[in-house]
C-alpha cells in the first residue's frame, strides 16, 4: 500500500473511468443515447449550420452542444464527439472526487477507498451510456468545491479565482450552477475569523467570472439570444417561485382531500403531504447513494472519521443545505426527482464514504484474523456487486429496437422518407434531418394511415400493433423482446 502513490491512484482511476465509459457507450452493443441526447445532438448540428441563434431555437442553454459541434468540426461524427466529451468529463469527475479526498487526508489507503467508491458507484455508472450535459456540471462543481477547500486551508487567492471560473463553467452546463455560485459567495462572506475587508475581497474574487460573464452577455445583446436563454428561468423563480410552489401545494392537497377525506375523515392531508415529500426525498437520496454506501457515509460522519475545521464545515454543510433546499422546492413544484437531479448532492455526501470505510478497516485490524478476512471479503463483494450492478440490465431488453434500427440503417438511403414513433431511432437512422418534427409518428388505433409521402414506417409497441388496420402497409420485419415488446418495419404500398 505504501508503494501506491497518489499519482498511481489518479492514473488507475482515469484509466478505469475511460474503460467504464466505453462499456457504458456500448452497453453490450445495444447503446441508448437517450431522448435528451438526441436533443443535444440536434442542437449541435443546428449550431454548425446556423450559429448560436439556430442552436438556441432548439435548446436555450446550448453550451454542451456547442462543444460537441466544435469536436464534430475536427472530423468526428456528432455521436462520437459526444461520447469523447462525456468520457473526458467523467474521468475529470473521478479525478477530482479522489483529489478532494486526498486533500482532506493524503493517506494512500484512503485514496484507494475513494477510487473504489467512485469507480464502482452504480448511480454514476448507470448514466455513463447517456449523453448528458450534467457530466460537465458535476465535473466542474467538484473542481470548484476542491478549489474552495484548498483556499480555506492555504488562503491563496488564486484558488478563489479558480472557484469562480469553475462554477461559471458548471453553470454553463446547468443553470443551477448560478444559484450554487451565488449562495457560495454568501457563505464565504459570513465565514468566521476574517475582517470585513477580507470577506468583501474574497466574495468579489469568487464572483469575478460571473461579473465578466454578465458584461459579455450585455455586449452580445440579450435581445439576440431569445431573452437570455435559461437565465429567464432564474428570474421567474425569484419573482414567481414562491407563489407557484404554494399554488401547486394547495392544488395537490385539494386533490388529496377529495380522494381521501370521504373515506378517512381523521386524515390531516397537510401533514401527510409534507411527510410524503420528505420521505420520498430521503428515499431518493439514499437510493442514489446506495444503502451500504450511505451506511458507510453516516458511520464516518457520526464517528468523526474526518476532522473538519469550522470554515470547512460551513462550506460543506452549507452547500448540502443549499442543494437540499433547491431540490425540495423543485420536488414541491413538480412532484418528481430523477437520479441525475440529485447526483450533485449525493457526490458531496459520498465523500464521507471512504472515511467511514477506513474507520471500519482500522477496527478490523484490531480484531482476530477471521474477522479481518471476513471484512475484506465482504468489502470486496460489495465493490464487485455495485460495479456489476451498474451494467447488468434488469427488465425488458431493448434489443428489438436496436435490431430494427440496424435494419433501417442498412436498407435505407438518404432519399428514403421514414416515419418512426421513437426519436432516438429516427436520429440514428436519419440524423438531424430538416423534416424532423414532421417525421415523428404518433400512431393510434384510429390513425388515418396517410403515409403516401413515406417509403418506410416503423413503430414500436407493446401487446397490440396500432397500425394493423392500415391496408397500405406491407410488413417487412418484426422484432420482439421477452416482454411482449415489438418493433415492426413496414413499407408503404405504391
Secondary structure, DSSP 4 states (H G I P E B T S, - for coil): -TT--HHHHHHHHHHHHHHHHHHHHHTTT-----HHHHHHHHHHHHHHHHHHHHHHHH-S--HHHHHHHHHHTTT--HHHHHHHHHHHHHHHHHHHHHHHHHHH---HHHHHHHHHHHHT-HHHHHHTTS--THHHHHHHHHHHHHHHHHHHHH--THHHHHHHHHHHHHHHH-THHHHHHHHHHHHHHT-TT--HHHHHHHHHHHHHHHHHHHHHHHHH-GGGGGGGTTHHHHHHHHHHHHHHHHHHHHHHHHHHHHHHTTT-TT--HHHHHHHHHHHHHHHHHHHHH-HHHHHHHHHHHHTT-S---HHHHHHHHHHHHHHHHHHHHHHHHHS---HHHHHHHHHHHHTTHHHHHHHHHHHHHTS-HHHHHHHHHHHHHHHHHHHHHHH---SS--HHHHHHHHHHHHH--TT--EEES-HHHHHHHH-S-TTTGGGB----TT-----TT-SEEEEEEESS-TTTT-TTEEEEEEEE-TTSEEEEEEEE--
